[in-house]
Amino acid sequence: MTPRRAVYTALLGRYEDISEQPVARETDIPFICFTDRDDLVSDTWTIVKVDIPFPFDLVRSQRHYKIQGHPMLDEFDETLYIDNSVLLEATPDAILDEWLEGADFAVSQHSWRDRVIDEFDEIIRLNYDDAGRVNEQLLHYAEAYPDVLHEHPFWNGMLARRRTPEVAETMRIWFEHVLRYSRRDQLSANVAFSIGPATVKPIAQDNNVSPWHRWPVDVKRRATMSTATGRRTGPLLAEVARLERELSAQQSRVDECERTADDAVRRASEAEQVLAQAEERAARAEERAAHAERQVAAMASSFSWRLSRPVRVVGTGVRRIKSGGRTD
C-alpha cells in the first residue's frame, strides 16, 4: 500500500519571506505551509492558517509545528519537514523512500560540527540564544547525559518521519527540552533522540548542497529576530521569581487577614444574634413578671376585702349602739 505523504514547513511572523518549491510541480504530494499570516500567498505551497502557540515567542511557536507537527498531518503516513530556507532538489518521494528505509525517523547530521558540545559553544559565540540559559542546559546535560555531548550533532533543517506512537513520543520529549532550555533545537536533539523510543536514522550529507536540497536560499531573513536579546534573562528571571515570591507572601498575609476579618464578622454576627435572643427572652420574662404581679395584686385585694367583711360589719354595729340606734 502506497503511504500517504506530505511536505510541510512553518512560517510564523514576518521573520522571512516564503521560499517557493519548484519541485512541488513534479509530484502529487501536497506541500503545506503553516502560518499565522493572512497576506501570505504561494504558487507551490498550500497555505494553512494556524494560531501562534506562544504569542511572545515566535521561535518556540515555530518549533512547536516543526517538531510536533499539526493535527492536519494526522491523515498522512509519512511527512517531510523542511525549514523555509531549504530548497528541495529531489522529489519528496525520492527523499522519503531513501531516508525512511529501515527507520521511522531520519534527520541530517551536522556537516561541519563534530560534537554537540561544539554546537553549544557556537550558539553562545553567535549570540543565538541567552548564554545563561544555554550554559544551564550544558551543565544539566553534562551531569545527566555526558556521553551525548560528544556525539555528532544534527542539523535538523530536514526531518523525515513516519506517523507512529514512538516518533510522537520522541518528538514530545524533544519539544519539552526546547521549552525548558534553549530554543535552538539542535542543542537538545541528541538527548531527545537518545532517550526517546523512536528509531532515528542519521543522514550524512553536506548541509549546504546535496542531491536532495540546497541551503540556505535567500528568504530576506530579518537577522535580528534570530539572535538573542542583549538583556540576559538569568538575572531578570531571578528578579521576577523574587518578586513573585514576595507577592505570594503578601497575598498569603492578605488572605490570612481576610480570613481573620471574616471570622470576626461571623463572631460579631453570632454575638448580635445571641444578644437579640437574650433581650427577647428578658422582655418576655419582664412581661410575664408584670402579668404575675398584677394577678397577685388582684388576688390579694380580693382576698383581703372578703377577709375583712366581718370586721366591717361588727364595726358598723358598734357605731350604731354608740349612737343610740341612729342611722344617720
C-alpha positions as CSV (number, residue, x, y, z in Angstrom):
1,M,0.0,0.0,0.0
2,T,1.4,3.4,-1.0
3,P,1.9,5.6,2.0
4,R,0.1,8.9,2.2
5,R,2.8,11.6,2.2
6,A,3.1,15.4,2.7
7,V,5.8,18.0,2.8
8,Y,5.4,20.8,5.3
9,T,7.0,23.9,6.8
10,A,6.1,26.5,9.4
11,L,6.5,30.3,8.7
12,L,5.3,32.4,11.6
13,G,5.6,36.2,11.9
14,R,7.5,38.2,9.4
15,Y,10.8,36.7,10.1
16,E,11.4,35.8,6.5
17,D,9.7,35.6,3.1
18,I,8.3,32.3,1.8
19,S,10.6,30.1,-0.3
20,E,8.9,28.6,-3.3
21,Q,9.5,25.0,-4.2
22,P,9.5,24.3,-7.9
23,V,9.8,20.6,-7.3
24,A,6.3,20.6,-5.9
25,R,5.1,20.8,-9.6
26,E,6.7,17.4,-10.2
27,T,4.7,15.5,-7.6
28,D,1.2,14.9,-6.3
29,I,2.4,15.1,-2.8
30,P,0.9,18.2,-1.1
31,F,3.2,21.0,0.1
32,I,1.7,22.6,3.2
33,C,2.8,25.8,4.8
34,F,1.5,26.5,8.3
35,T,1.4,30.3,9.0
36,D,-0.2,32.9,11.1
37,R,-0.1,35.5,8.3
38,D,-3.3,36.5,6.4
39,D,-1.4,38.0,3.5
40,L,0.8,35.0,2.7
41,V,0.3,33.6,-0.9
42,S,2.3,31.0,-2.8
43,D,2.4,29.3,-6.1
44,T,3.7,26.0,-4.7
45,W,2.6,25.8,-1.1
46,T,-0.9,25.3,0.2
47,I,-1.3,28.0,2.9
48,V,-2.9,26.8,6.1
49,K,-3.7,29.5,8.8
50,V,-2.8,28.5,12.3
51,D,-2.6,30.1,15.8
52,I,0.6,31.1,17.4
53,P,1.0,28.8,20.5
54,F,3.2,31.3,22.3
55,P,2.4,34.9,21.2
56,F,5.5,36.4,22.7
57,D,7.9,33.6,21.5
58,L,7.7,33.1,17.7
59,V,10.7,30.9,17.6
60,R,9.4,28.3,20.0
61,S,6.0,28.7,18.3
62,Q,7.6,27.7,15.1
63,R,9.4,24.8,16.8
64,H,6.1,23.6,18.0
65,Y,4.9,22.9,14.4
66,K,8.4,21.8,13.2
67,I,8.8,19.2,15.9
68,Q,5.3,18.1,16.8
69,G,3.5,18.8,13.5
70,H,-0.2,19.8,13.3
71,P,-3.4,17.7,13.6
72,M,-3.9,18.2,9.8
73,L,-0.9,16.0,9.3
74,D,-2.5,13.0,11.0
75,E,-4.1,11.9,7.8
76,F,-0.6,11.2,6.3
77,D,1.6,8.2,7.0
78,E,4.9,9.9,6.3
79,T,5.9,13.6,6.3
80,L,9.0,15.6,5.3
81,Y,9.5,18.8,7.2
82,I,11.9,21.4,5.7
83,D,13.0,24.7,7.0
84,N,11.7,27.6,4.9
85,S,15.2,28.4,3.8
86,V,15.7,24.9,2.3
87,L,15.2,24.4,-1.4
88,L,14.4,20.8,-2.4
89,E,16.3,19.4,-5.4
90,A,14.7,16.0,-5.4
91,T,11.1,14.9,-5.2
92,P,9.8,14.2,-1.7
93,D,9.0,10.6,-2.8
94,A,12.7,10.0,-3.5
95,I,13.8,11.6,-0.2
96,L,11.3,9.7,1.9
97,D,12.0,6.4,0.2
98,E,15.7,6.6,0.9
99,W,15.7,8.3,4.3
100,L,13.0,6.2,5.9
101,E,14.4,2.9,4.7
102,G,14.8,0.9,7.9
103,A,13.8,3.7,10.3
104,D,10.8,5.7,11.5
105,F,12.6,8.9,11.8
106,A,15.5,10.4,9.8
107,V,17.5,13.6,10.2
108,S,20.6,15.1,8.6
109,Q,23.8,15.2,10.6
110,H,25.6,18.5,11.0
111,S,28.3,18.6,8.3
112,W,30.8,21.0,9.8
113,R,30.5,20.4,13.6
114,D,31.8,17.2,15.2
115,R,30.4,17.3,18.7
116,V,27.3,18.5,20.4
117,I,29.3,20.5,22.9
118,D,30.9,22.4,20.0
119,E,27.4,23.5,18.9
120,F,26.8,24.9,22.4
121,D,29.9,27.0,22.1
122,E,28.9,28.3,18.7
123,I,25.4,29.2,19.8
124,I,26.9,31.3,22.6
125,R,29.5,32.8,20.4
126,L,26.9,33.9,17.8
127,N,24.5,35.2,20.4
128,Y,21.8,32.9,19.0
129,D,20.2,32.5,22.5
130,D,20.6,33.6,26.1
131,A,24.0,32.5,27.3
132,G,22.7,31.8,30.8
133,R,20.0,29.5,29.5
134,V,22.4,27.7,27.2
135,N,25.1,27.3,29.9
136,E,22.4,25.9,32.3
137,Q,21.4,23.4,29.6
138,L,25.0,22.4,29.1
139,L,25.6,21.9,32.8
140,H,22.5,19.8,33.2
141,Y,23.4,17.6,30.2
142,A,27.0,17.2,31.4
143,E,25.6,15.8,34.6
144,A,22.7,13.7,33.2
145,Y,23.8,12.8,29.7
146,P,27.6,13.3,29.5
147,D,28.2,10.9,26.6
148,V,25.6,12.7,24.4
149,L,27.8,15.9,24.4
150,H,30.4,14.1,22.4
151,E,28.1,12.7,19.8
152,H,27.9,14.1,16.3
153,P,25.2,16.8,16.3
154,F,22.2,17.0,13.9
155,W,21.3,19.8,11.5
156,N,17.5,19.5,11.7
157,G,16.8,21.5,8.5
158,M,15.0,18.4,7.1
159,L,13.1,15.9,9.2
160,A,11.5,12.7,7.7
161,R,9.2,10.7,9.8
162,R,6.5,8.1,9.9
163,R,3.4,8.6,12.0
164,T,4.0,6.2,14.8
165,P,3.5,6.4,18.6
166,E,7.2,6.0,19.1
167,V,8.0,9.0,16.9
168,A,5.3,11.1,18.5
169,E,6.7,10.3,22.0
170,T,10.2,11.2,20.9
171,M,9.0,14.5,19.4
172,R,7.2,15.3,22.6
173,I,10.4,14.8,24.6
174,W,12.4,16.9,22.2
175,F,9.9,19.8,22.3
176,E,9.8,19.7,26.1
177,H,13.6,20.3,26.1
178,V,13.2,23.2,23.6
179,L,10.6,24.7,26.0
180,R,12.7,24.1,29.1
181,Y,16.1,25.0,27.7
182,S,17.4,26.8,24.6
183,R,15.1,27.4,21.7
184,R,17.9,26.2,19.4
185,D,16.6,22.7,18.8
186,Q,19.9,21.2,17.7
187,L,21.2,21.5,21.3
188,S,18.5,19.1,22.6
189,A,18.1,16.8,19.6
190,N,20.7,14.2,20.5
191,V,19.4,13.9,24.1
192,A,15.8,13.6,22.9
193,F,16.8,11.0,20.3
194,S,18.8,9.0,22.8
195,I,16.1,8.7,25.4
196,G,13.0,8.6,23.1
197,P,11.6,5.3,21.8
198,A,11.8,6.1,18.1
199,T,14.5,4.5,15.8
200,V,16.4,7.5,14.5
201,K,18.4,7.3,11.3
202,P,21.2,9.9,10.8
203,I,21.7,11.1,7.3
204,A,25.3,12.0,6.3
205,Q,25.1,14.9,3.8
206,D,26.5,18.3,3.2
207,N,24.1,20.8,4.9
208,N,24.6,23.3,2.1
209,V,24.3,21.2,-1.0
210,S,23.3,17.6,-1.5
211,P,21.4,15.6,-4.2
212,W,18.3,16.3,-2.2
213,H,18.5,20.0,-1.3
214,R,20.2,23.4,-1.2
215,W,20.5,25.6,1.8
216,P,20.3,28.4,2.6
217,V,18.3,30.1,-0.1
218,D,17.6,33.9,0.1
219,V,14.4,34.4,2.1
220,K,15.2,38.0,3.1
221,R,15.6,37.0,6.7
222,R,15.4,39.6,9.4
223,A,18.6,38.7,11.2
224,T,17.7,40.5,14.5
225,M,14.9,38.0,15.0
226,S,17.3,35.1,15.0
227,T,19.6,36.5,17.7
228,A,19.1,36.7,21.4
229,T,18.2,40.0,23.1
230,G,21.0,41.9,24.7
231,R,19.4,41.6,28.1
232,R,20.3,38.4,29.9
233,T,17.3,36.5,31.1
234,G,19.1,34.9,34.0
235,P,19.1,37.9,36.4
236,L,15.8,39.1,35.0
237,L,14.1,35.7,35.7
238,A,15.7,35.7,39.2
239,E,14.2,39.1,39.9
240,V,10.9,38.0,38.6
241,A,11.0,34.9,40.7
242,R,11.9,37.0,43.8
243,L,9.0,39.4,43.1
244,E,6.6,36.5,42.6
245,R,7.7,35.1,46.0
246,E,7.2,38.4,47.7
247,L,3.8,38.8,46.0
248,S,2.8,35.3,47.1
249,A,3.9,36.0,50.7
250,Q,1.9,39.3,50.7
251,Q,-1.1,37.6,49.2
252,S,-0.9,34.9,51.9
253,R,-0.9,37.7,54.6
254,V,-3.8,39.4,52.9
255,D,-5.7,36.1,52.7
256,E,-5.0,35.5,56.4
257,C,-6.2,39.0,57.3
258,E,-9.3,38.4,55.2
259,R,-10.0,35.1,57.0
260,T,-9.4,36.8,60.4
261,A,-11.8,39.6,59.4
262,D,-14.4,37.1,58.1
263,D,-14.1,35.2,61.4
264,A,-14.5,38.4,63.4
265,V,-17.6,39.4,61.4
266,R,-19.0,36.0,61.8
267,R,-18.4,36.0,65.6
268,A,-19.9,39.5,65.9
269,S,-22.9,38.4,63.9
270,E,-23.3,35.4,66.2
271,A,-22.9,37.6,69.3
272,E,-25.6,40.0,68.0
273,Q,-27.9,37.1,67.4
274,V,-27.3,35.8,71.0
275,L,-27.8,39.3,72.4
276,A,-31.0,39.8,70.5
277,Q,-32.3,36.4,71.7
278,A,-31.3,37.3,75.3
279,E,-33.1,40.7,75.0
280,E,-36.1,39.0,73.6
281,R,-36.1,36.4,76.4
282,A,-35.7,39.2,79.0
283,A,-38.6,41.2,77.5
284,R,-40.8,38.1,77.7
285,A,-39.7,37.5,81.3
286,E,-40.4,41.1,82.3
287,E,-43.8,40.8,80.6
288,R,-44.6,37.6,82.5
289,A,-43.4,39.1,85.8
290,A,-45.6,42.2,85.3
291,H,-48.6,40.0,84.5
292,A,-47.9,37.9,87.6
293,E,-47.6,40.9,89.8
294,R,-51.0,42.2,88.5
295,Q,-52.6,38.8,89.2
296,V,-51.1,38.7,92.7
297,A,-52.3,42.2,93.4
298,A,-55.7,41.4,92.2
299,M,-55.8,38.2,94.2
300,A,-54.6,39.9,97.3
301,S,-57.1,42.7,97.0
302,S,-60.0,40.4,96.6
303,F,-58.9,38.1,99.5
304,S,-58.3,40.9,102.0
305,W,-61.7,42.5,101.2
306,R,-63.5,39.3,101.8
307,L,-61.5,38.6,104.9
308,S,-62.2,42.0,106.5
309,R,-66.0,41.9,105.9
310,P,-67.0,40.5,109.3
311,V,-64.8,43.2,111.0
312,R,-66.5,45.8,108.9
313,V,-70.0,44.5,109.9
314,V,-69.1,44.4,113.7
315,G,-67.6,47.9,113.4
316,T,-70.8,49.2,111.9
317,G,-72.9,47.6,114.7
318,V,-70.8,49.1,117.4
319,R,-71.1,52.6,115.9
320,R,-74.9,52.2,115.9
321,I,-75.0,51.2,119.5
322,K,-72.9,54.1,120.5
323,S,-75.0,56.5,118.6
324,G,-78.2,55.2,120.3
325,G,-79.5,53.4,117.3
326,R,-79.4,56.3,114.9
327,T,-78.6,55.5,111.5
328,D,-78.0,59.0,110.0
